[in-house]
Amino acid sequence: MGKYFLGVDIGSLTTKVVLLNEAGEIAARATGRSGYGGRDVARRLTAGLLDEKGLAGSDVAVTVATGYGRITYPADREMSEITCQARGIAHLFPGARTVIDIGGQDSKVIRLLPGGKVADFAMNDKCAAGTGRFLEVMAGALEVPLEEIGDLSLQAGNQCDISSFCTVFAESEVISHVSAGAPKADILAGVCNSVAARVASMSSRTGLEPEIVFTGGVARNSGVAASLAKQLGCGLKIPEDPVITAALGAALFARGLA
Amino acid sequence: MSQKRSYRPLDSTRDLKRTITRYYTLTRFHRYWGRPLGRPLAWVTSGAPVELLRAFKIHPVYPEQYGAICSTGKVTAELCQAAEALGYSQDLCTYATSSIGSLTRTDIAPMKGLPRPDLLVACNNICGTVLKWYEALARHFRVPLLVLDTPYLPGEITPQAREYVVEQFKDMTSSLEKITGRRFNEGELRRVMGLSDEVTTLWREIREYCRAKPSPLNGTDLFIHMAPIVVLRGTQQGVDYYRKLKREVGQRVREGKAALENEKIRLVWDNIAIWPKLFGFFKMFTERGACFVTDTYTGGWAMEIRDGDPLESLAATYTEVFLNRSPDFRARQLIQFIRDYSADGFVMHSNRSCKPYSLVQEVIRRKVMRETGVPGLVVEADMADPRAYAEEPIRNRVQAYLEALGA
């Protein structure tokens, strides 16, 4: 019987896997681009982790899958990423009552009960504004590497307004700022602000209760994090690796199932 | 999408099919019997005072129900596109746009479209869209349009509001006398209202059976078996059908038979059904043991028709329709449902088509959650247009919600 527990989160942009040991500590983790076959990416990442630890597939006792690819992944159980995200964050921050998660195509606000149960949540609907994809499109339009846009945006002198809530139209707005000769930093500050505004307004549906944890790939963007903290008027905690928290939650559930 | 139902079918479904087929056969062949019998055909809104029309021997037809038929028949998107090509916005109500589209796309419209009306009757107790929709129909068919304007009720109905509506009923009565060539017969109106009251009372009693644990019916049963209450209020056929249904549902309760094999979670539904995905959507709940024990939508037809002066009674009934009332009223109604039906949560369909139903849902949701402590989920879709339904995001929300409820 295996003594390890696997959480697999196949997201729209990124696939994450987290391996827990018997004590519930993270033994290994990996992330990769989901691309066309998230399931195969997840398999490859898992095989890599096991290899690295000198383990065999049979050493994994239970696997829980989450994220958009959860249904077709051969796991012992599939769970929604909202439930897994809540569990992962409650494990890292026992005092957390609100989670703001901005991923590739989803942004969500989750309100937690003590213990990590979901009390309420709100999500973006049928629109990529306010998500990682939005930032990716804007980074492309401005020819700035995605990882650099946050820091660059913080150097803005005169933030541009990106008023549109639509990714496609916002890109046109960005382009018109470019033609008007606005510095990249100013435009990026507007872009980060627009993402934060979208999520801040969503949070009014669930209510905000401290501690607030900001997670998901976009939490690594210092520009969005700063703008969000400013708009919400309170401090945000950011996990050390904000990309893997839902996969961590899935792995914790896997351990609970054993 | 699988059409397989994961719950117990009702024997009454056979009678339902027979009853509805008979109604639509009469409707389709109205041109053969309507004129000889002096019985005009009217297209009416769901909240129109049908009792008065029936008292004038008018055959009522419901474009809103037809909109649901188009949707389950998978032609809504194409019909809407036909209307959009004429310049109607994609943001309009899809019952309205599919209805307008069906005027030109008779090649794909069920029954080749509804039969040509002799008159149109619209009441704005359900929304304001019906006015413009019916005006468009009136221009297209060049037939008279009668409008009943029911003032929105921020609180209880006032004597002034009631009098305002009664006056319009009187006007409508004289218009109907002219259109039909018949004299208004108060005795006949009272008879029809008596039948209507019997039907709505039966519907109310059937719905109340679902307070039982486990519930004898699921939301899909309510949505399907509401068809006669929409089109056959004020008729003996309506009474006959709901007597049968009541017998069957009552029997289920006495025998402890449940709609779902394994009822674990009891939920309340808010808003019109998602017709294009009815079974696929509700299956996400039934497969996890979640049953919709009641809803605000089909409950709209469990109205009371009071005694007293018939026009005054109709004025009150049709003005007090829940969609014509405050968010506060609607929150109280939902809270009452949750308590009476011992529900564990509620699901709101934010219906892109139906603005009056959907725009205030977030306010209602927060109030209901605060007062009952049970969680509420919002799913975004459309009652008729499959283009507004995003399967994966919806599945994600439903799953997370049910996981939090312990399913």
Chai-1 contact restraints between the chains, C-beta under 6 A:
chainA,res_idxA,chainB,res_idxB,connection_type,confidence,min_distance_angstrom,max_distance_angstrom,comment,restraint_id
A,S80,B,N396,contact,1.0,0.0,6.0,A-B,restraint_1
A,S80,B,Q399,contact,1.0,0.0,6.0,A-B,restraint_2
A,S80,B,A400,contact,1.0,0.0,6.0,A-B,restraint_3
A,S80,B,E403,contact,1.0,0.0,6.0,A-B,restraint_4
A,I82,B,A400,contact,1.0,0.0,6.0,A-B,restraint_5
A,T83,B,A400,contact,1.0,0.0,6.0,A-B,restraint_6
A,T83,B,E403,contact,1.0,0.0,6.0,A-B,restraint_7
A,V118,B,A404,contact,1.0,0.0,6.0,A-B,restraint_8
A,D125,B,E380,contact,1.0,0.0,6.0,A-B,restraint_9
A,K126,B,A390,contact,1.0,0.0,6.0,A-B,restraint_10
